[in-house]
Every structure is written in C-alpha cells, then in structure tokens.
Amino acid sequence: MKLDAEEIQSALKKLPGWVLLNDKLHREVKFKDFAEAFSFMAQAAIISERRNHHPEWLNIYNQVIIDLTSHDCKGISKRDVAWAEEINKVLSKYV
Amino acid sequence: MKLDAEEIQSALKKLPGWVLLNDKLHREVKFKDFAEAFSFMAQAAIISERRNHHPEWLNIYNQVIIDLTSHDCKGISKRDVAWAEEINKVLSKYV
C-alpha cells in the first residue's frame, strides 16, 4: 500500500542517507573503488531477491545511485522502507 | 586514444546490439529475470576489473543498460570497443 507524504517523511527520519527524489527513495553512495562498490551490490542483489523487491540502480565505478519505488502501488510502500533499512545496515560496514 | 567518427562507425559494425548514444557506446539488454541480469553483471564486473575499464550501467529488474566511454581521452577508445566485444561474447550465452 502506498505511503502518504506524512508517512514518507516519518520513514525518512529513520533512514539516514536517503532522500525523496522524483517520488522515489533515493540514496547515492561512494565506495573506495569499483570492487568495493560491486561487493556491496552483490550483497544487495541477494537481499533484493530474498525480499522479491528490486531497486533501480546505477553504478559508475565507485558510485552506486539507488532509486526505490513500488511499481504495484505506483508509489513508495513499506516494502521500500524495509529494503532501505536493511541496506543501510549493510552500508554501515562500508561508509 | 580517442576514435574518430569513422572509426566508431567501423567498430559498431562488428558490435551487434550496440549503438552510439550521447557520444557513448550504448547497449540495452533484457534478461529472463533479475537473477539472470545480475549473474551477467557479476561476470561483466570481473571482466571490467581485469581490464581496469568500467562501464556506467543501470539495472532495473531484468534490464541492464550500459554506457561506455573512456574518461581519460573524453571519448570512445579502443578499450571501449574491446570491452564491448568481450561482453558481447558473454551476452551471446543469454540473449
């Protein structure tokens, strides 16, 4: 179910590093190098598959730019927030 | 060294699936699902690291959209063409 504006703002308070951009949860991360960036992506890929929820993400060398939305409800849902929370735990090892 | 327009057109003839877009070599690929798309990306990541030449790439579920350019010469170089040739061999297993 699509979160409303207030629920999204409330969720963002618990998601350091994330902002709302173009109606998606958005985070940009810089790693040490490509190998570290892709290591993160491999772990996030497995998490995404387990959750059956996948990001739109762009990788440019050591940068990973993530956009998250729920296509089924055409907005941001609890599934996006839960994905971002788990990914933030992974990212805390790197950045 | 930066390839000129004629050299790029000549290279593209040997690179099925690739086009010139925004002064970059560009290819969009659709896989069966996310797992297959990310399997390709893992193999391409290792090739990129071995070649010390890395793409800009976007993944959205089963889609991978690749842009290739050489930052050192601010254009398309032989290294981009060689990367695309090797990646096309990998892609021939999938698509």
Backbone of each chain as ProteinMPNN parsed JSONL, in Angstrom:
{"seq_chain_A": "MKLDAEEIQSALKKLPGWVLLNDKLHREVKFKDFAEAFSFMAQAAIISERRNHHPEWLNIYNQVIIDLTSHDCKGISKRDVAWAEEINKVLSKYV", "coords_chain_A": {"N_chain_A": [[0.851, -1.206, 0.0], [0.491, 2.185, -0.815], [2.437, 4.712, 0.694], [1.529, 7.752, 2.372], [2.385, 11.302, 2.095], [3.109, 12.217, 4.628], [3.7, 9.862, 6.018], [5.89, 9.024, 4.529], [7.786, 11.045, 5.092], [8.093, 10.605, 7.79], [9.204, 8.029, 7.712], [11.625, 8.584, 6.437], [13.062, 9.885, 8.404], [14.098, 7.841, 9.851], [15.886, 6.788, 8.163], [18.84, 7.366, 7.528], [20.79, 9.089, 5.093], [19.096, 8.72, 2.988], [16.901, 10.307, 0.657], [13.907, 11.917, -0.594], [13.267, 11.76, -3.949], [12.046, 12.645, -7.05], [9.667, 11.272, -6.447], [10.638, 8.901, -5.476], [12.456, 6.797, -3.172], [15.737, 7.681, -2.562], [19.18, 7.169, -2.732], [22.629, 7.96, -2.746], [25.782, 6.55, -2.959], [29.237, 6.521, -2.256], [31.98, 4.454, -2.741], [35.164, 2.897, -1.88], [36.397, 1.935, -4.193], [35.8, 0.325, -7.414], [35.631, -2.444, -6.93], [34.82, -2.592, -4.276], [32.373, -1.264, -4.43], [30.956, -3.015, -6.103], [30.949, -5.31, -4.58], [29.257, -4.564, -2.502], [26.942, -4.306, -4.083], [26.508, -6.952, -4.865], [25.82, -8.153, -2.448], [23.522, -6.681, -1.86], [21.973, -7.434, -4.013], [21.354, -10.082, -3.467], [19.863, -9.788, -1.154], [17.751, -8.355, -2.278], [16.613, -10.225, -3.955], [15.794, -12.159, -2.123], [13.858, -10.658, -0.769], [12.151, -10.292, -2.815], [12.053, -7.81, -4.04], [13.211, -5.153, -5.835], [15.767, -2.789, -6.619], [16.069, 0.227, -8.67], [19.076, 0.821, -10.005], [22.152, 2.543, -10.482], [25.447, 2.153, -11.47], [28.539, 3.666, -11.404], [31.732, 3.259, -11.707], [33.073, 3.751, -8.648], [30.725, 4.579, -7.551], [27.361, 4.167, -6.421], [24.063, 4.591, -7.234], [20.927, 4.736, -6.033], [17.498, 4.125, -6.642], [14.304, 3.763, -5.356], [11.169, 2.302, -5.548], [7.713, 1.265, -5.506], [6.308, -0.637, -7.86], [3.846, -1.875, -8.007], [2.041, -0.392, -6.437], [2.426, 2.075, -7.447], [4.034, 4.004, -6.1], [5.71, 4.882, -3.032], [6.209, 2.3, -0.763], [5.757, 0.307, 2.258], [7.451, -1.78, 1.776], [9.564, -0.696, 0.371], [10.683, 0.937, 2.324], [11.459, -0.973, 4.204], [13.363, -2.387, 2.715], [15.291, -0.37, 2.328], [16.038, 0.064, 4.975], [17.26, -2.371, 5.648], [19.344, -2.384, 3.798], [20.732, -0.131, 4.611], [21.881, -1.096, 6.942], [23.738, -2.894, 5.867], [25.299, -1.062, 4.449], [26.445, 0.347, 6.508], [28.716, -0.954, 7.16], [30.489, -0.143, 5.287], [30.522, 2.676, 4.818]], "CA_chain_A": [[0.0, 0.0, 0.0], [1.25, 3.423, -0.99], [2.532, 5.591, 1.863], [1.24, 9.153, 2.056], [3.531, 12.204, 2.256], [3.49, 12.27, 6.044], [4.323, 8.574, 6.344], [7.215, 9.002, 3.88], [8.669, 11.919, 5.867], [8.35, 9.894, 9.047], [10.118, 6.926, 7.398], [12.944, 9.131, 6.083], [13.777, 10.222, 9.645], [14.789, 6.624, 10.324], [16.71, 6.286, 7.045], [19.923, 8.301, 7.218], [21.387, 8.941, 3.774], [18.05, 8.646, 1.964], [16.044, 11.472, 0.434], [12.822, 11.712, -1.554], [13.614, 12.41, -5.219], [11.164, 12.173, -8.127], [8.713, 10.313, -5.862], [11.286, 7.634, -5.13], [13.512, 6.851, -2.155], [16.964, 7.87, -3.343], [20.438, 7.291, -1.987], [23.854, 7.888, -3.534], [26.872, 6.107, -2.083], [30.566, 6.379, -2.853], [32.826, 3.442, -2.125], [36.602, 3.091, -2.092], [36.719, 1.635, -5.594], [34.77, -0.489, -8.071], [35.497, -3.763, -6.294], [34.017, -2.434, -3.063], [31.003, -0.929, -4.863], [30.268, -4.201, -6.63], [30.736, -6.225, -3.442], [28.001, -4.121, -1.901], [25.83, -4.626, -4.992], [26.264, -8.398, -4.822], [25.073, -8.446, -1.222], [22.197, -6.074, -2.008], [21.236, -8.229, -5.008], [20.836, -11.277, -2.798], [18.794, -9.286, -0.276], [16.63, -7.973, -3.139], [15.975, -11.448, -4.445], [15.096, -12.754, -0.974], [12.674, -9.835, -0.495], [11.424, -10.114, -4.079], [11.881, -6.355, -4.212], [14.471, -4.823, -6.512], [15.947, -1.355, -6.843], [16.667, 0.742, -9.895], [20.358, 1.333, -9.523], [23.164, 2.921, -11.464], [26.816, 2.049, -10.952], [29.613, 4.303, -12.175], [32.968, 2.973, -10.989], [32.91, 3.551, -7.194], [29.454, 5.164, -7.115], [26.107, 3.454, -6.632], [22.946, 5.523, -7.08], [19.784, 3.829, -5.868], [16.138, 4.651, -6.591], [13.423, 2.707, -4.874], [9.738, 2.571, -5.618], [6.931, 0.032, -5.626], [5.54, -0.492, -9.095], [2.466, -2.368, -7.852], [1.16, 0.664, -5.897], [2.832, 3.338, -8.08], [4.488, 4.95, -5.089], [6.609, 4.298, -2.044], [5.456, 1.438, 0.161], [6.518, -0.238, 3.392], [8.491, -2.686, 1.26], [10.727, 0.147, 0.05], [11.285, 1.376, 3.587], [12.114, -2.146, 4.8], [14.558, -2.652, 1.887], [16.278, 0.674, 2.632], [16.537, -0.174, 6.33], [18.212, -3.498, 5.633], [20.514, -1.964, 3.029], [21.508, 0.788, 5.456], [22.707, -1.927, 7.848], [24.863, -3.375, 5.053], [26.158, 0.091, 4.104], [27.159, 0.839, 7.684], [30.031, -1.621, 7.172], [31.357, 0.449, 4.267], [30.639, 4.146, 4.742]], "C_chain_A": [[0.877, 1.242, 0.0], [1.263, 4.253, 0.296], [2.16, 7.011, 1.439], [2.447, 10.019, 2.428], [4.044, 12.219, 3.703], [4.214, 10.979, 6.459], [5.728, 8.472, 5.729], [8.2, 9.853, 4.675], [9.05, 11.255, 7.19], [9.362, 8.757, 8.823], [11.532, 7.459, 7.136], [13.753, 9.502, 7.327], [14.573, 9.034, 10.183], [15.708, 6.044, 9.245], [17.812, 7.278, 6.688], [20.528, 8.013, 5.845], [20.367, 8.964, 2.65], [17.293, 9.964, 1.88], [14.893, 11.053, -0.484], [13.185, 12.463, -2.825], [12.759, 11.8, -6.328], [10.225, 11.064, -7.646], [9.31, 8.933, -5.604], [12.205, 7.85, -3.936], [14.837, 6.79, -2.894], [18.162, 7.939, -2.404], [21.62, 7.139, -2.934], [24.999, 7.548, -2.588], [28.173, 6.05, -2.87], [31.381, 5.376, -2.05], [34.283, 3.759, -2.426], [36.953, 2.944, -3.581], [35.605, 0.76, -6.18], [34.553, -1.811, -7.351], [34.622, -3.663, -5.04], [32.557, -2.118, -3.426], [30.272, -2.19, -5.323], [30.054, -5.26, -5.55], [29.451, -5.869, -2.719], [26.818, -4.531, -2.779], [25.493, -6.12, -4.96], [25.452, -8.759, -3.577], [23.64, -7.899, -1.328], [21.34, -6.854, -3.007], [20.601, -9.449, -4.351], [19.695, -10.895, -1.852], [17.544, -8.971, -1.113], [15.863, -9.202, -3.612], [15.195, -12.129, -3.317], [13.795, -12.011, -0.68], [11.731, -9.752, -1.693], [11.078, -8.639, -4.298], [13.228, -5.799, -4.674], [14.58, -3.333, -6.778], [16.176, -1.054, -8.328], [17.989, 1.319, -9.449], [21.371, 1.487, -10.635], [24.525, 2.799, -10.791], [27.771, 2.732, -11.925], [30.883, 4.195, -11.342], [32.715, 2.778, -9.48], [31.596, 4.111, -6.655], [28.291, 4.21, -7.374], [24.965, 4.414, -6.293], [21.664, 4.701, -7.141], [18.476, 4.61, -5.87], [15.199, 3.499, -6.291], [11.979, 3.15, -4.978], [9.022, 1.237, -5.74], [6.006, 0.161, -6.821], [4.076, -0.911, -8.908], [1.527, -1.282, -7.316], [1.5, 2.035, -6.476], [3.226, 4.408, -7.061], [5.469, 4.262, -4.17], [5.774, 3.518, -1.036], [6.356, 1.023, 1.318], [7.649, -1.146, 2.917], [9.748, -1.903, 0.881], [11.459, 0.55, 1.328], [12.056, 0.213, 4.226], [13.404, -2.495, 4.036], [15.653, -1.655, 2.255], [16.861, 0.487, 4.031], [17.577, -1.298, 6.343], [19.491, -3.112, 4.892], [21.367, -0.98, 3.839], [22.389, 0.025, 6.448], [23.939, -2.457, 7.104], [25.845, -2.214, 4.804], [26.96, 0.587, 5.305], [28.529, 0.169, 7.837], [31.022, -0.905, 6.267], [31.599, 1.929, 4.483], [30.366, 4.804, 6.092]], "O_chain_A": [[1.87, 1.327, 0.723], [0.219, 4.469, 0.912], [2.43, 7.428, 0.313], [3.415, 9.526, 3.006], [5.249, 12.231, 3.954], [5.22, 11.022, 7.167], [6.638, 7.906, 6.335], [9.332, 9.429, 4.908], [10.193, 11.344, 7.638], [10.261, 8.548, 9.637], [12.516, 6.855, 7.563], [14.982, 9.442, 7.312], [15.579, 9.199, 10.873], [16.241, 4.945, 9.399], [17.73, 7.956, 5.664], [20.751, 6.859, 5.478], [20.716, 9.199, 1.494], [17.071, 10.642, 2.883], [14.912, 9.971, -1.07], [13.39, 13.677, -2.788], [12.751, 10.584, -6.519], [10.014, 10.063, -8.331], [8.596, 7.933, -5.525], [12.681, 8.962, -3.711], [15.031, 5.935, -3.758], [18.156, 8.671, -1.415], [21.608, 6.286, -3.821], [25.163, 8.18, -1.545], [28.202, 5.588, -4.011], [31.451, 5.454, -0.823], [34.605, 4.728, -3.115], [37.712, 3.739, -4.137], [34.599, 0.492, -5.523], [33.415, -2.249, -7.182], [33.793, -4.535, -4.778], [31.629, -2.64, -2.809], [29.111, -2.404, -4.975], [29.086, -6.018, -5.604], [28.657, -6.741, -2.366], [25.815, -5.04, -2.28], [24.323, -6.498, -5.02], [24.521, -9.562, -3.64], [22.678, -8.562, -0.939], [20.119, -6.924, -2.859], [19.458, -9.803, -4.642], [18.688, -11.598, -1.766], [16.424, -9.282, -0.709], [14.633, -9.21, -3.66], [14.083, -12.614, -3.524], [12.769, -12.622, -0.383], [10.636, -9.2, -1.587], [9.964, -8.287, -4.686], [14.246, -5.953, -3.999], [13.591, -2.687, -7.124], [16.438, -1.953, -9.127], [18.025, 2.213, -8.603], [21.443, 0.696, -11.575], [24.724, 3.284, -9.677], [27.803, 2.414, -13.114], [31.079, 4.95, -10.389], [32.193, 1.738, -9.081], [31.374, 4.119, -5.445], [28.238, 3.536, -8.402], [24.915, 4.975, -5.198], [21.356, 4.063, -8.147], [18.351, 5.628, -5.189], [15.284, 2.421, -6.88], [11.617, 4.244, -4.544], [9.635, 0.211, -6.037], [5.057, 0.945, -6.815], [3.181, -0.375, -9.561], [0.354, -1.242, -7.687], [0.936, 3.045, -6.054], [2.806, 5.561, -7.154], [5.995, 3.195, -4.485], [4.768, 4.01, -0.525], [7.545, 1.341, 1.355], [8.68, -1.263, 3.579], [10.864, -2.392, 1.052], [12.687, 0.508, 1.4], [13.166, 0.396, 4.725], [14.412, -2.855, 4.644], [16.803, -2.039, 2.469], [18.05, 0.727, 4.246], [18.631, -1.182, 6.969], [20.591, -3.472, 5.313], [22.595, -1.007, 3.752], [23.503, 0.449, 6.755], [25.044, -2.467, 7.647], [27.059, -2.373, 4.934], [28.028, 1.177, 5.142], [29.394, 0.668, 8.557], [32.235, -1.029, 6.437], [32.727, 2.403, 4.355], [30.422, 6.028, 6.204]]}, "seq_chain_B": "MKLDAEEIQSALKKLPGWVLLNDKLHREVKFKDFAEAFSFMAQAAIISERRNHHPEWLNIYNQVIIDLTSHDCKGISKRDVAWAEEINKVLSKYV", "coords_chain_B": {"N_chain_B": [[43.549, 6.373, -26.957], [41.398, 8.642, -28.533], [38.78, 7.564, -30.637], [37.908, 8.474, -34.0], [34.932, 9.679, -35.76], [34.532, 8.031, -38.003], [36.026, 5.752, -37.392], [34.589, 4.882, -35.172], [32.083, 4.216, -36.316], [32.923, 2.143, -37.932], [33.779, 0.324, -35.995], [31.331, -0.208, -34.727], [30.033, -1.782, -36.569], [31.016, -4.256, -36.093], [29.949, -4.84, -33.697], [27.293, -6.091, -32.776], [24.121, -5.081, -31.508], [24.967, -2.828, -30.196], [24.866, 0.74, -30.063], [25.594, 4.158, -30.983], [25.238, 6.578, -28.59], [24.676, 9.671, -27.204], [27.437, 10.243, -27.438], [28.544, 7.948, -26.416], [29.247, 4.414, -26.307], [26.497, 2.309, -26.417], [24.328, -0.041, -25.005], [21.37, -1.913, -24.537], [19.989, -4.459, -22.628], [17.754, -7.135, -22.168], [16.999, -9.528, -19.749], [15.99, -12.821, -18.535], [15.105, -12.616, -15.909], [15.671, -10.947, -12.714], [17.716, -12.376, -11.404], [19.134, -13.567, -13.484], [19.969, -11.283, -14.872], [21.632, -10.118, -12.959], [23.536, -12.074, -12.669], [24.845, -11.946, -15.125], [25.88, -9.34, -14.753], [27.683, -9.762, -12.672], [29.632, -11.335, -13.895], [30.473, -9.565, -15.876], [31.458, -7.564, -14.251], [33.765, -8.672, -13.192], [35.278, -9.021, -15.495], [35.541, -6.328, -16.151], [37.105, -5.389, -14.064], [39.452, -6.824, -14.446], [40.228, -5.758, -16.897], [40.625, -3.205, -16.095], [38.733, -1.291, -16.755], [35.7, 0.251, -16.749], [32.15, 0.13, -16.934], [29.407, 2.559, -17.21], [26.502, 1.698, -15.776], [23.08, 0.776, -15.625], [20.715, -0.925, -13.758], [17.562, -2.295, -13.877], [15.484, -4.337, -12.526], [15.047, -6.89, -14.691], [16.486, -5.686, -16.665], [19.455, -4.389, -18.163], [21.288, -1.566, -18.739], [23.774, -0.214, -20.58], [26.429, 2.102, -20.711], [29.287, 3.215, -22.319], [32.415, 4.715, -22.152], [35.564, 6.455, -22.486], [37.147, 7.975, -19.991], [39.653, 9.112, -19.792], [40.422, 9.966, -22.362], [38.278, 11.428, -23.066], [36.244, 10.423, -24.785], [35.331, 7.841, -27.112], [37.274, 4.955, -27.048], [39.717, 2.485, -28.158], [39.719, 0.754, -26.041], [37.118, 0.756, -25.102], [35.807, -0.457, -27.23], [37.022, -2.977, -27.212], [36.181, -3.9, -24.711], [33.385, -4.016, -25.144], [33.314, -5.946, -27.148], [34.21, -8.242, -25.788], [32.217, -8.444, -23.848], [29.989, -8.844, -25.462], [30.459, -11.461, -26.254], [29.991, -12.787, -23.844], [27.3, -12.106, -23.506], [26.152, -13.495, -25.571], [25.579, -15.951, -24.6], [23.267, -15.584, -23.234], [21.278, -14.051, -24.613]], "CA_chain_B": [[43.382, 7.471, -27.916], [40.008, 8.805, -28.947], [38.459, 7.181, -32.015], [37.121, 9.477, -34.723], [33.576, 9.234, -36.119], [34.611, 6.939, -38.963], [36.497, 4.565, -36.658], [33.482, 4.419, -34.323], [31.111, 3.539, -37.191], [33.537, 0.887, -38.349], [33.744, -0.571, -34.827], [29.937, -0.599, -34.447], [29.644, -2.852, -37.492], [31.432, -5.532, -35.505], [29.388, -4.897, -32.344], [25.835, -6.179, -32.826], [23.431, -4.713, -30.271], [25.474, -1.555, -29.689], [24.661, 1.954, -30.858], [26.239, 5.357, -30.456], [24.211, 7.423, -27.961], [25.315, 10.703, -26.366], [28.889, 10.074, -27.528], [28.995, 6.742, -25.714], [28.736, 3.136, -26.804], [25.29, 2.089, -25.618], [23.566, -1.264, -25.278], [20.329, -2.257, -23.565], [19.753, -5.894, -22.686], [16.735, -7.693, -21.271], [17.235, -10.912, -19.353], [14.782, -13.538, -18.11], [14.666, -12.089, -14.611], [16.735, -10.237, -12.015], [18.841, -13.265, -11.094], [19.93, -13.717, -14.695], [20.601, -9.982, -15.144], [22.735, -9.872, -12.031], [24.597, -13.046, -12.993], [25.617, -11.295, -16.187], [26.625, -8.205, -14.206], [28.807, -10.269, -11.871], [30.687, -11.742, -14.824], [30.975, -8.344, -16.515], [32.216, -6.82, -13.23], [35.097, -9.287, -13.091], [35.955, -8.645, -16.742], [35.849, -4.891, -16.056], [38.21, -5.209, -13.133], [40.653, -7.347, -15.116], [40.605, -4.798, -17.929], [40.669, -1.873, -15.481], [37.866, -0.429, -17.576], [34.414, 0.001, -16.101], [31.027, 0.794, -17.604], [28.307, 3.154, -16.46], [25.384, 0.801, -16.082], [21.844, 0.894, -14.86], [19.955, -2.171, -13.691], [16.178, -2.222, -13.405], [14.986, -5.725, -12.519], [15.693, -7.771, -15.669], [17.138, -4.872, -17.697], [20.754, -3.764, -17.921], [21.53, -0.529, -19.745], [25.211, 0.014, -20.459], [27.067, 3.189, -21.454], [30.735, 3.017, -22.274], [33.228, 5.808, -22.655], [36.889, 6.483, -21.859], [37.261, 9.303, -19.369], [40.989, 9.689, -19.992], [40.509, 10.66, -23.662], [36.99, 12.118, -23.262], [35.591, 9.93, -25.993], [35.335, 6.388, -27.233], [38.612, 4.485, -27.398], [39.826, 1.048, -28.443], [39.418, -0.005, -24.815], [35.664, 0.573, -25.062], [35.452, -1.439, -28.253], [37.474, -4.292, -26.738], [35.26, -4.279, -23.616], [32.092, -4.372, -25.741], [33.483, -7.217, -27.864], [34.259, -9.351, -24.822], [30.89, -8.535, -23.215], [29.08, -9.468, -26.437], [30.641, -12.921, -26.181], [29.275, -13.226, -22.638], [25.858, -11.932, -23.734], [25.646, -14.47, -26.544], [25.062, -17.096, -23.833], [21.986, -15.231, -22.601], [20.219, -13.431, -25.432]], "C_chain_B": [[41.955, 7.469, -28.451], [39.808, 8.375, -30.405], [37.69, 8.313, -32.693], [35.805, 8.844, -35.19], [33.607, 8.028, -37.051], [35.048, 5.634, -38.274], [35.386, 3.995, -35.76], [32.455, 3.664, -35.17], [31.635, 2.188, -37.652], [33.51, -0.133, -37.203], [32.331, -1.081, -34.574], [29.471, -1.726, -35.373], [29.993, -4.23, -36.94], [30.857, -5.724, -34.102], [27.86, -4.949, -32.376], [25.212, -5.848, -31.468], [23.81, -3.345, -29.747], [25.142, -0.422, -30.65], [25.499, 3.071, -30.244], [25.147, 6.247, -29.875], [24.91, 8.391, -27.009], [26.839, 10.527, -26.293], [29.431, 8.912, -26.701], [28.525, 5.511, -26.479], [27.626, 2.703, -25.852], [24.655, 0.753, -26.009], [22.567, -1.498, -24.159], [20.005, -3.726, -23.728], [18.649, -6.269, -21.706], [17.025, -9.157, -21.024], [15.904, -11.541, -18.919], [14.213, -12.916, -16.839], [15.859, -11.397, -13.944], [17.958, -11.129, -11.784], [19.746, -13.426, -12.313], [20.664, -12.414, -15.039], [21.81, -9.78, -14.23], [23.87, -10.882, -12.222], [25.482, -12.501, -14.108], [26.472, -10.173, -15.613], [27.84, -8.667, -13.395], [29.965, -10.67, -12.786], [31.312, -10.511, -15.487], [31.809, -7.515, -15.523], [33.649, -7.351, -13.14], [35.919, -8.964, -14.337], [36.398, -7.187, -16.677], [37.057, -4.651, -15.162], [39.523, -5.703, -13.748], [41.163, -6.364, -16.165], [40.892, -3.412, -17.369], [39.91, -0.865, -16.341], [36.424, -0.766, -17.205], [33.293, 0.768, -16.799], [30.26, 1.701, -16.634], [27.116, 2.268, -16.78], [24.277, 0.906, -15.072], [21.145, -0.46, -14.903], [18.565, -1.885, -13.129], [15.575, -3.606, -13.609], [15.712, -6.579, -13.569], [16.417, -7.013, -16.782], [18.511, -4.383, -17.255], [21.036, -2.816, -19.085], [22.961, -0.029, -19.549], [25.635, 1.209, -21.304], [28.563, 3.095, -21.231], [31.448, 4.217, -22.871], [34.583, 5.745, -21.934], [37.134, 7.885, -21.313], [38.605, 9.952, -19.666], [41.109, 10.443, -21.319], [39.224, 11.416, -23.998], [36.317, 11.711, -24.567], [35.591, 8.413, -25.958], [36.712, 5.953, -27.721], [38.575, 2.995, -27.752], [39.477, 0.198, -27.217], [37.916, -0.235, -24.673], [35.233, -0.509, -26.044], [35.837, -2.845, -27.793], [36.581, -4.806, -25.606], [33.946, -4.78, -24.209], [32.185, -5.703, -26.489], [33.477, -8.399, -26.894], [32.888, -9.544, -24.165], [29.875, -9.148, -24.182], [29.231, -10.984, -26.446], [29.906, -13.49, -24.968], [27.765, -13.19, -22.902], [25.305, -12.979, -24.695], [25.147, -15.742, -25.846], [23.628, -16.856, -23.336], [20.898, -14.863, -23.594], [20.343, -13.822, -26.905]], "O_chain_B": [[41.392, 6.422, -28.773], [40.567, 8.771, -31.29], [36.918, 9.023, -32.048], [35.59, 7.642, -35.038], [32.802, 7.108, -36.906], [34.507, 4.562, -38.544], [35.261, 2.779, -35.612], [32.008, 2.586, -34.781], [30.886, 1.216, -37.751], [33.247, -1.315, -37.426], [32.145, -2.252, -34.243], [28.615, -2.528, -34.999], [29.357, -5.231, -37.271], [31.233, -6.662, -33.398], [27.201, -3.964, -32.043], [25.703, -6.273, -30.422], [23.079, -2.755, -28.95], [25.137, -0.592, -31.869], [26.035, 2.942, -29.143], [24.223, 6.633, -30.591], [25.646, 7.972, -26.116], [27.441, 10.648, -25.226], [30.605, 8.884, -26.333], [27.533, 5.559, -27.206], [27.796, 2.726, -24.633], [24.471, 0.46, -27.19], [22.875, -1.306, -22.983], [19.771, -4.193, -24.843], [18.611, -5.789, -20.573], [17.266, -9.927, -21.953], [14.854, -10.899, -18.933], [13.005, -12.718, -16.711], [16.928, -11.277, -14.543], [19.096, -10.688, -11.949], [20.971, -13.424, -12.191], [21.826, -12.434, -15.443], [22.869, -9.331, -14.668], [25.033, -10.57, -11.963], [26.708, -12.585, -14.042], [27.653, -10.061, -15.941], [28.896, -8.034, -13.43], [31.127, -10.386, -12.495], [32.531, -10.43, -15.638], [32.76, -6.842, -15.924], [34.608, -6.587, -13.028], [37.111, -8.669, -14.244], [37.504, -6.851, -17.1], [37.917, -3.822, -15.461], [40.57, -5.076, -13.588], [42.368, -6.16, -16.307], [41.357, -2.536, -18.097], [40.377, 0.242, -16.61], [35.985, -1.909, -17.329], [33.473, 1.917, -17.202], [30.433, 1.627, -15.418], [26.761, 2.11, -17.948], [24.483, 1.092, -13.873], [21.006, -1.063, -15.967], [18.417, -1.311, -12.05], [15.207, -3.986, -14.721], [16.867, -6.954, -13.364], [16.905, -7.623, -17.734], [18.699, -4.008, -16.098], [21.024, -3.211, -20.251], [23.311, 0.505, -18.496], [25.252, 1.322, -22.468], [29.037, 2.919, -20.109], [31.116, 4.672, -23.966], [34.727, 5.074, -20.912], [37.303, 8.845, -22.065], [38.704, 11.174, -19.78], [41.817, 11.447, -21.397], [39.096, 11.977, -25.086], [35.878, 12.556, -25.347], [35.818, 7.792, -24.92], [37.249, 6.508, -28.68], [37.536, 2.342, -27.654], [39.002, -0.93, -27.344], [37.484, -1.281, -24.188], [34.404, -1.363, -25.729], [35.068, -3.791, -27.965], [36.264, -5.994, -25.545], [33.45, -5.84, -23.826], [31.243, -6.496, -26.467], [32.831, -9.418, -27.139], [32.452, -10.676, -23.954], [28.993, -9.894, -23.757], [28.252, -11.709, -26.624], [29.276, -14.545, -25.053], [27.046, -14.13, -22.563], [24.121, -13.311, -24.639], [24.385, -16.515, -26.427], [22.885, -17.797, -23.058], [19.75, -15.288, -23.462], [19.536, -13.39, -27.728]]}, "name": "protein", "num_of_chains": 2, "seq": "MKLDAEEIQSALKKLPGWVLLNDKLHREVKFKDFAEAFSFMAQAAIISERRNHHPEWLNIYNQVIIDLTSHDCKGISKRDVAWAEEINKVLSKYVMKLDAEEIQSALKKLPGWVLLNDKLHREVKFKDFAEAFSFMAQAAIISERRNHHPEWLNIYNQVIIDLTSHDCKGISKRDVAWAEEINKVLSKYV"}
